[in-house]
Amino acid sequence: MGTAIVGLILLCVVIAIIKSMIKDKKNGKSIQCGGDCKYCGGHCNHKDE
């Protein structure tokens, strides 16, 4: 029973992380681009605002 509870909690955390990543992607944020253009190779198409 305890294993199932821990598994459900872990599943909820993973789902929350994925939803957050999708939301960030839709808002123009990317997990690959930190916004620091000094170290950017030009592949992320970060535009200054």
PQR file of N, CA, C, O and H, with PARSE charges and radii, in Angstrom:
ATOM      1  N   MET A   1       0.822  -1.199   0.000 -0.4000 1.5000
ATOM      2  CA  MET A   1       0.000   0.000   0.000 -0.0000 2.0000
ATOM      3  C   MET A   1       0.866   1.263   0.000  0.5500 1.7000
ATOM      4  O   MET A   1       0.573   2.233  -0.700 -0.5500 1.4000
ATOM      5  N   GLY A   2       1.921   1.233   0.787 -0.4000 1.5000
ATOM      6  CA  GLY A   2       2.813   2.389   0.861 -0.0000 2.0000
ATOM      7  C   GLY A   2       3.499   2.676  -0.462  0.5500 1.7000
ATOM      8  O   GLY A   2       3.711   3.832  -0.826 -0.5500 1.4000
ATOM      9  H   GLY A   2       2.159   0.446   1.356  0.4000 1.0000
ATOM     10  N   THR A   3       3.843   1.613  -1.177 -0.4000 1.5000
ATOM     11  CA  THR A   3       4.495   1.775  -2.479 -0.0000 2.0000
ATOM     12  C   THR A   3       3.568   2.467  -3.467  0.5500 1.7000
ATOM     13  O   THR A   3       4.006   3.303  -4.256 -0.5500 1.4000
ATOM     14  H   THR A   3       3.670   0.673  -0.881  0.4000 1.0000
ATOM     15  N   ALA A   4       2.298   2.120  -3.423 -0.4000 1.5000
ATOM     16  CA  ALA A   4       1.321   2.742  -4.324 -0.0000 2.0000
ATOM     17  C   ALA A   4       1.161   4.224  -4.007  0.5500 1.7000
ATOM     18  O   ALA A   4       1.052   5.042  -4.920 -0.5500 1.4000
ATOM     19  H   ALA A   4       1.941   1.441  -2.782  0.4000 1.0000
ATOM     20  N   ILE A   5       1.146   4.573  -2.743 -0.4000 1.5000
ATOM     21  CA  ILE A   5       0.999   5.981  -2.344 -0.0000 2.0000
ATOM     22  C   ILE A   5       2.214   6.785  -2.800  0.5500 1.7000
ATOM     23  O   ILE A   5       2.070   7.871  -3.361 -0.5500 1.4000
ATOM     24  H   ILE A   5       1.235   3.908  -2.001  0.4000 1.0000
ATOM     25  N   VAL A   6       3.403   6.251  -2.558 -0.4000 1.5000
ATOM     26  CA  VAL A   6       4.623   6.943  -2.987 -0.0000 2.0000
ATOM     27  C   VAL A   6       4.653   7.061  -4.507  0.5500 1.7000
ATOM     28  O   VAL A   6       5.066   8.091  -5.040 -0.5500 1.4000
ATOM     29  H   VAL A   6       3.519   5.369  -2.102  0.4000 1.0000
ATOM     30  N   GLY A   7       4.222   6.020  -5.207 -0.4000 1.5000
ATOM     31  CA  GLY A   7       4.167   6.057  -6.663 -0.0000 2.0000
ATOM     32  C   GLY A   7       3.215   7.123  -7.175  0.5500 1.7000
ATOM     33  O   GLY A   7       3.526   7.825  -8.137 -0.5500 1.4000
ATOM     34  H   GLY A   7       3.887   5.183  -4.774  0.4000 1.0000
ATOM     35  N   LEU A   8       2.060   7.249  -6.540 -0.4000 1.5000
ATOM     36  CA  LEU A   8       1.091   8.279  -6.939 -0.0000 2.0000
ATOM     37  C   LEU A   8       1.630   9.681  -6.683  0.5500 1.7000
ATOM     38  O   LEU A   8       1.439  10.583  -7.499 -0.5500 1.4000
ATOM     39  H   LEU A   8       1.808   6.679  -5.758  0.4000 1.0000
ATOM     40  N   ILE A   9       2.300   9.861  -5.554 -0.4000 1.5000
ATOM     41  CA  ILE A   9       2.888  11.169  -5.248 -0.0000 2.0000
ATOM     42  C   ILE A   9       3.955  11.509  -6.285  0.5500 1.7000
ATOM     43  O   ILE A   9       4.015  12.637  -6.776 -0.5500 1.4000
ATOM     44  H   ILE A   9       2.455   9.129  -4.892  0.4000 1.0000
ATOM     45  N   LEU A  10       4.793  10.534  -6.613 -0.4000 1.5000
ATOM     46  CA  LEU A  10       5.831  10.746  -7.612 -0.0000 2.0000
ATOM     47  C   LEU A  10       5.233  11.063  -8.975  0.5500 1.7000
ATOM     48  O   LEU A  10       5.731  11.938  -9.683 -0.5500 1.4000
ATOM     49  H   LEU A  10       4.744   9.618  -6.214  0.4000 1.0000
ATOM     50  N   LEU A  11       4.178  10.366  -9.343 -0.4000 1.5000
ATOM     51  CA  LEU A  11       3.500  10.613 -10.612 -0.0000 2.0000
ATOM     52  C   LEU A  11       2.933  12.034 -10.659  0.5500 1.7000
ATOM     53  O   LEU A  11       3.035  12.709 -11.683 -0.5500 1.4000
ATOM     54  H   LEU A  11       3.773   9.656  -8.767  0.4000 1.0000
ATOM     55  N   CYS A  12       2.345  12.483  -9.566 -0.4000 1.5000
ATOM     56  CA  CYS A  12       1.800  13.846  -9.504 -0.0000 2.0000
ATOM     57  C   CYS A  12       2.902  14.890  -9.662  0.5500 1.7000
ATOM     58  O   CYS A  12       2.712  15.896 -10.345 -0.5500 1.4000
ATOM     59  H   CYS A  12       2.263  11.935  -8.733  0.4000 1.0000
ATOM     60  N   VAL A  13       4.045  14.656  -9.037 -0.4000 1.5000
ATOM     61  CA  VAL A  13       5.162  15.593  -9.148 -0.0000 2.0000
ATOM     62  C   VAL A  13       5.666  15.655 -10.588  0.5500 1.7000
ATOM     63  O   VAL A  13       5.926  16.742 -11.106 -0.5500 1.4000
ATOM     64  H   VAL A  13       4.200  13.838  -8.482  0.4000 1.0000
ATOM     65  N   VAL A  14       5.803  14.511 -11.232 -0.4000 1.5000
ATOM     66  CA  VAL A  14       6.275  14.473 -12.618 -0.0000 2.0000
ATOM     67  C   VAL A  14       5.289  15.180 -13.539  0.5500 1.7000
ATOM     68  O   VAL A  14       5.700  15.926 -14.428 -0.5500 1.4000
ATOM     69  H   VAL A  14       5.591  13.628 -10.811  0.4000 1.0000
ATOM     70  N   ILE A  15       3.999  14.956 -13.339 -0.4000 1.5000
ATOM     71  CA  ILE A  15       2.977  15.623 -14.155 -0.0000 2.0000
ATOM     72  C   ILE A  15       3.040  17.134 -13.957  0.5500 1.7000
ATOM     73  O   ILE A  15       2.923  17.888 -14.924 -0.5500 1.4000
ATOM     74  H   ILE A  15       3.665  14.350 -12.618  0.4000 1.0000
ATOM     75  N   ALA A  16       3.225  17.586 -12.711 -0.4000 1.5000
ATOM     76  CA  ALA A  16       3.318  19.023 -12.438 -0.0000 2.0000
ATOM     77  C   ALA A  16       4.539  19.631 -13.128  0.5500 1.7000
ATOM     78  O   ALA A  16       4.462  20.739 -13.658 -0.5500 1.4000
ATOM     79  H   ALA A  16       3.321  16.974 -11.926  0.4000 1.0000
ATOM     80  N   ILE A  17       5.652  18.923 -13.125 -0.4000 1.5000
ATOM     81  CA  ILE A  17       6.864  19.421 -13.783 -0.0000 2.0000
ATOM     82  C   ILE A  17       6.655  19.524 -15.289  0.5500 1.7000
ATOM     83  O   ILE A  17       7.046  20.516 -15.904 -0.5500 1.4000
ATOM     84  H   ILE A  17       5.716  18.023 -12.694  0.4000 1.0000
ATOM     85  N   ILE A  18       6.047  18.515 -15.878 -0.4000 1.5000
ATOM     86  CA  ILE A  18       5.800  18.532 -17.324 -0.0000 2.0000
ATOM     87  C   ILE A  18       4.845  19.660 -17.699  0.5500 1.7000
ATOM     88  O   ILE A  18       5.058  20.344 -18.699 -0.5500 1.4000
ATOM     89  H   ILE A  18       5.729  17.709 -15.379  0.4000 1.0000
ATOM     90  N   LYS A  19       3.791  19.859 -16.902 -0.4000 1.5000
ATOM     91  CA  LYS A  19       2.857  20.962 -17.170 -0.0000 2.0000
ATOM     92  C   LYS A  19       3.572  22.305 -17.093  0.5500 1.7000
ATOM     93  O   LYS A  19       3.322  23.189 -17.912 -0.5500 1.4000
ATOM     94  H   LYS A  19       3.618  19.303 -16.089  0.4000 1.0000
ATOM     95  N   SER A  20       4.456  22.462 -16.118 -0.4000 1.5000
ATOM     96  CA  SER A  20       5.208  23.705 -15.972 -0.0000 2.0000
ATOM     97  C   SER A  20       6.119  23.939 -17.174  0.5500 1.7000
ATOM     98  O   SER A  20       6.241  25.067 -17.654 -0.5500 1.4000
ATOM     99  H   SER A  20       4.659  21.744 -15.453  0.4000 1.0000
ATOM    100  N   MET A  21       6.758  22.874 -17.659 -0.4000 1.5000
ATOM    101  CA  MET A  21       7.622  23.003 -18.834 -0.0000 2.0000
ATOM    102  C   MET A  21       6.820  23.380 -20.070  0.5500 1.7000
ATOM    103  O   MET A  21       7.275  24.196 -20.872 -0.5500 1.4000
ATOM    104  H   MET A  21       6.659  21.958 -17.270  0.4000 1.0000
ATOM    105  N   ILE A  22       5.641  22.806 -20.240 -0.4000 1.5000
ATOM    106  CA  ILE A  22       4.785  23.137 -21.382 -0.0000 2.0000
ATOM    107  C   ILE A  22       4.321  24.583 -21.289  0.5500 1.7000
ATOM    108  O   ILE A  22       4.308  25.296 -22.292 -0.5500 1.4000
ATOM    109  H   ILE A  22       5.271  22.143 -19.589  0.4000 1.0000
ATOM    110  N   LYS A  23       3.943  25.019 -20.099 -0.4000 1.5000
ATOM    111  CA  LYS A  23       3.493  26.400 -19.889 -0.0000 2.0000
ATOM    112  C   LYS A  23       4.625  27.378 -20.203  0.5500 1.7000
ATOM    113  O   LYS A  23       4.407  28.388 -20.872 -0.5500 1.4000
ATOM    114  H   LYS A  23       3.954  24.440 -19.284  0.4000 1.0000
ATOM    115  N   ASP A  24       5.835  27.080 -19.720 -0.4000 1.5000
ATOM    116  CA  ASP A  24       6.983  27.939 -20.001 -0.0000 2.0000
ATOM    117  C   ASP A  24       7.280  27.993 -21.495  0.5500 1.7000
ATOM    118  O   ASP A  24       7.594  29.058 -22.027 -0.5500 1.4000
ATOM    119  H   ASP A  24       6.012  26.260 -19.176  0.4000 1.0000
ATOM    120  N   LYS A  25       7.186  26.863 -22.168 -0.4000 1.5000
ATOM    121  CA  LYS A  25       7.444  26.813 -23.612 -0.0000 2.0000
ATOM    122  C   LYS A  25       6.434  27.670 -24.370  0.5500 1.7000
ATOM    123  O   LYS A  25       6.797  28.363 -25.320 -0.5500 1.4000
ATOM    124  H   LYS A  25       6.931  25.998 -21.735  0.4000 1.0000
ATOM    125  N   LYS A  26       5.158  27.626 -23.950 -0.4000 1.5000
ATOM    126  CA  LYS A  26       4.128  28.435 -24.605 -0.0000 2.0000
ATOM    127  C   LYS A  26       4.337  29.919 -24.349  0.5500 1.7000
ATOM    128  O   LYS A  26       3.939  30.749 -25.166 -0.5500 1.4000
ATOM    129  H   LYS A  26       4.863  27.063 -23.178  0.4000 1.0000
ATOM    130  N   ASN A  27       4.961  30.265 -23.217 -0.4000 1.5000
ATOM    131  CA  ASN A  27       5.219  31.662 -22.886 -0.0000 2.0000
ATOM    132  C   ASN A  27       6.542  32.158 -23.464  0.5500 1.7000
ATOM    133  O   ASN A  27       6.974  33.272 -23.166 -0.5500 1.4000
ATOM    134  H   ASN A  27       5.285  29.590 -22.553  0.4000 1.0000
ATOM    135  N   GLY A  28       7.183  31.333 -24.290 -0.4000 1.5000
ATOM    136  CA  GLY A  28       8.414  31.753 -24.949 -0.0000 2.0000
ATOM    137  C   GLY A  28       9.675  31.452 -24.180  0.5500 1.7000
ATOM    138  O   GLY A  28      10.769  31.783 -24.636 -0.5500 1.4000
ATOM    139  H   GLY A  28       6.832  30.428 -24.532  0.4000 1.0000
ATOM    140  N   LYS A  29       9.552  30.837 -23.033 -0.4000 1.5000
ATOM    141  CA  LYS A  29      10.735  30.471 -22.264 -0.0000 2.0000
ATOM    142  C   LYS A  29      11.191  29.098 -22.731  0.5500 1.7000
ATOM    143  O   LYS A  29      10.401  28.312 -23.254 -0.5500 1.4000
ATOM    144  H   LYS A  29       8.663  30.568 -22.662  0.4000 1.0000
ATOM    145  N   SER A  30      12.451  28.824 -22.541 -0.4000 1.5000
ATOM    146  CA  SER A  30      12.986  27.540 -22.958 -0.0000 2.0000
ATOM    147  C   SER A  30      13.918  27.018 -21.885  0.5500 1.7000
ATOM    148  O   SER A  30      14.620  27.790 -21.233 -0.5500 1.4000
ATOM    149  H   SER A  30      13.093  29.462 -22.117  0.4000 1.0000
ATOM    150  N   ILE A  31      13.925  25.707 -21.701 -0.4000 1.5000
ATOM    151  CA  ILE A  31      14.834  25.133 -20.716 -0.0000 2.0000
ATOM    152  C   ILE A  31      16.265  25.134 -21.228  0.5500 1.7000
ATOM    153  O   ILE A  31      17.194  24.912 -20.450 -0.5500 1.4000
ATOM    154  H   ILE A  31      13.354  25.079 -22.230  0.4000 1.0000
ATOM    155  N   GLN A  32      16.464  25.378 -22.515 -0.4000 1.5000
ATOM    156  CA  GLN A  32      17.795  25.380 -23.086 -0.0000 2.0000
ATOM    157  C   GLN A  32      18.396  26.775 -23.113  0.5500 1.7000
ATOM    158  O   GLN A  32      19.617  26.910 -23.197 -0.5500 1.4000
ATOM    159  H   GLN A  32      15.709  25.558 -23.147  0.4000 1.0000
ATOM    160  N   CYS A  33      17.587  27.801 -23.045 -0.4000 1.5000
ATOM    161  CA  CYS A  33      18.084  29.171 -23.132 -0.0000 2.0000
ATOM    162  C   CYS A  33      17.911  29.853 -21.781  0.5500 1.7000
ATOM    163  O   CYS A  33      16.790  30.053 -21.315 -0.5500 1.4000
ATOM    164  H   CYS A  33      16.595  27.691 -22.976  0.4000 1.0000
ATOM    165  N   GLY A  34      19.025  30.205 -21.162 -0.4000 1.5000
ATOM    166  CA  GLY A  34      18.970  30.900 -19.887 -0.0000 2.0000
ATOM    167  C   GLY A  34      18.885  32.404 -20.051  0.5500 1.7000
ATOM    168  O   GLY A  34      18.788  33.125 -19.058 -0.5500 1.4000
ATOM    169  H   GLY A  34      19.936  30.042 -21.541  0.4000 1.0000
ATOM    170  N   GLY A  35      18.919  32.896 -21.289 -0.4000 1.5000
ATOM    171  CA  GLY A  35      18.834  34.325 -21.545 -0.0000 2.0000
ATOM    172  C   GLY A  35      20.176  35.027 -21.453  0.5500 1.7000
ATOM    173  O   GLY A  35      20.240  36.246 -21.619 -0.5500 1.4000
ATOM    174  H   GLY A  35      18.998  32.310 -22.096  0.4000 1.0000
ATOM    175  N   ASP A  36      21.241  34.299 -21.196 -0.4000 1.5000
ATOM    176  CA  ASP A  36      22.571  34.883 -21.097 -0.0000 2.0000
ATOM    177  C   ASP A  36      23.256  34.744 -22.452  0.5500 1.7000
ATOM    178  O   ASP A  36      23.867  33.716 -22.743 -0.5500 1.4000
ATOM    179  H   ASP A  36      21.189  33.310 -21.061  0.4000 1.0000
ATOM    180  N   CYS A  37      23.153  35.777 -23.275 -0.4000 1.5000
ATOM    181  CA  CYS A  37      23.624  35.714 -24.661 -0.0000 2.0000
ATOM    182  C   CYS A  37      25.143  35.641 -24.767  0.5500 1.7000
ATOM    183  O   CYS A  37      25.674  35.326 -25.832 -0.5500 1.4000
ATOM    184  H   CYS A  37      22.657  36.613 -23.039  0.4000 1.0000
ATOM    185  N   LYS A  38      25.844  35.928 -23.678 -0.4000 1.5000
ATOM    186  CA  LYS A  38      27.302  35.856 -23.699 -0.0000 2.0000
ATOM    187  C   LYS A  38      27.771  34.426 -23.989  0.5500 1.7000
ATOM    188  O   LYS A  38      28.784  34.223 -24.659 -0.5500 1.4000
ATOM    189  H   LYS A  38      25.413  36.184 -22.813  0.4000 1.0000
ATOM    190  N   TYR A  39      27.032  33.446 -23.484 -0.4000 1.5000
ATOM    191  CA  TYR A  39      27.405  32.045 -23.669 -0.0000 2.0000
ATOM    192  C   TYR A  39      26.575  31.351 -24.740  0.5500 1.7000
ATOM    193  O   TYR A  39      26.684  30.137 -24.914 -0.5500 1.4000
ATOM    194  H   TYR A  39      26.209  33.611 -22.940  0.4000 1.0000
ATOM    195  N   CYS A  40      25.754  32.095 -25.455 -0.4000 1.5000
ATOM    196  CA  CYS A  40      24.843  31.511 -26.432 -0.0000 2.0000
ATOM    197  C   CYS A  40      25.568  31.261 -27.749  0.5500 1.7000
ATOM    198  O   CYS A  40      26.344  32.095 -28.216 -0.5500 1.4000
ATOM    199  H   CYS A  40      25.666  33.081 -25.314  0.4000 1.0000
ATOM    200  N   GLY A  41      25.306  30.110 -28.331 -0.4000 1.5000
ATOM    201  CA  GLY A  41      25.873  29.791 -29.633 -0.0000 2.0000
ATOM    202  C   GLY A  41      24.994  30.264 -30.770  0.5500 1.7000
ATOM    203  O   GLY A  41      25.298  30.004 -31.934 -0.5500 1.4000
ATOM    204  H   GLY A  41      24.676  29.433 -27.952  0.4000 1.0000
ATOM    205  N   GLY A  42      23.909  30.955 -30.457 -0.4000 1.5000
ATOM    206  CA  GLY A  42      23.008  31.474 -31.472 -0.0000 2.0000
ATOM    207  C   GLY A  42      21.922  30.512 -31.890  0.5500 1.7000
ATOM    208  O   GLY A  42      21.180  30.796 -32.830 -0.5500 1.4000
ATOM    209  H   GLY A  42      23.662  31.167 -29.511  0.4000 1.0000
ATOM    210  N   HIS A  43      21.809  29.382 -31.219 -0.4000 1.5000
ATOM    211  CA  HIS A  43      20.822  28.381 -31.615 -0.0000 2.0000
ATOM    212  C   HIS A  43      19.465  28.568 -30.948  0.5500 1.7000
ATOM    213  O   HIS A  43      18.505  27.893 -31.318 -0.5500 1.4000
ATOM    214  H   HIS A  43      22.413  29.152 -30.456  0.4000 1.0000
ATOM    215  N   CYS A  44      19.363  29.454 -29.989 -0.4000 1.5000
ATOM    216  CA  CYS A  44      18.109  29.545 -29.237 -0.0000 2.0000
ATOM    217  C   CYS A  44      17.199  30.679 -29.710  0.5500 1.7000
ATOM    218  O   CYS A  44      16.055  30.752 -29.264 -0.5500 1.4000
ATOM    219  H   CYS A  44      20.143  30.003 -29.687  0.4000 1.0000
ATOM    220  N   ASN A  45      17.659  31.562 -30.591 -0.4000 1.5000
ATOM    221  CA  ASN A  45      16.861  32.671 -31.129 -0.0000 2.0000
ATOM    222  C   ASN A  45      16.281  33.553 -30.040  0.5500 1.7000
ATOM    223  O   ASN A  45      15.130  33.979 -30.139 -0.5500 1.4000
ATOM    224  H   ASN A  45      18.588  31.503 -30.954  0.4000 1.0000
ATOM    225  N   HIS A  46      17.060  33.835 -28.999 -0.4000 1.5000
ATOM    226  CA  HIS A  46      16.614  34.714 -27.914 -0.0000 2.0000
ATOM    227  C   HIS A  46      16.588  36.147 -28.424  0.5500 1.7000
ATOM    228  O   HIS A  46      17.581  36.637 -28.963 -0.5500 1.4000
ATOM    229  H   HIS A  46      17.995  33.489 -28.918  0.4000 1.0000
ATOM    230  N   LYS A  47      15.457  36.817 -28.254 -0.4000 1.5000
ATOM    231  CA  LYS A  47      15.309  38.191 -28.717 -0.0000 2.0000
ATOM    232  C   LYS A  47      15.259  39.118 -27.513  0.5500 1.7000
ATOM    233  O   LYS A  47      14.522  38.871 -26.559 -0.5500 1.4000
ATOM    234  H   LYS A  47      14.651  36.419 -27.817  0.4000 1.0000
ATOM    235  N   ASP A  48      16.049  40.185 -27.563 -0.4000 1.5000
ATOM    236  CA  ASP A  48      16.037  41.165 -26.477 -0.0000 2.0000
ATOM    237  C   ASP A  48      14.744  41.953 -26.514  0.5500 1.7000
ATOM    238  O   ASP A  48      14.229  42.294 -27.579 -0.5500 1.4000
ATOM    239  H   ASP A  48      16.648  40.386 -28.338  0.4000 1.0000
ATOM    240  N   GLU A  49      14.237  42.231 -25.338 -0.4000 1.5000
ATOM    241  CA  GLU A  49      12.976  42.989 -25.245 -0.0000 2.0000
ATOM    242  C   GLU A  49      13.254  44.431 -24.955  0.5500 1.7000
ATOM    243  O   GLU A  49      12.323  45.229 -24.841 -0.5500 1.4000
ATOM    244  H   GLU A  49      14.655  41.954 -24.472  0.4000 1.0000
TER
END
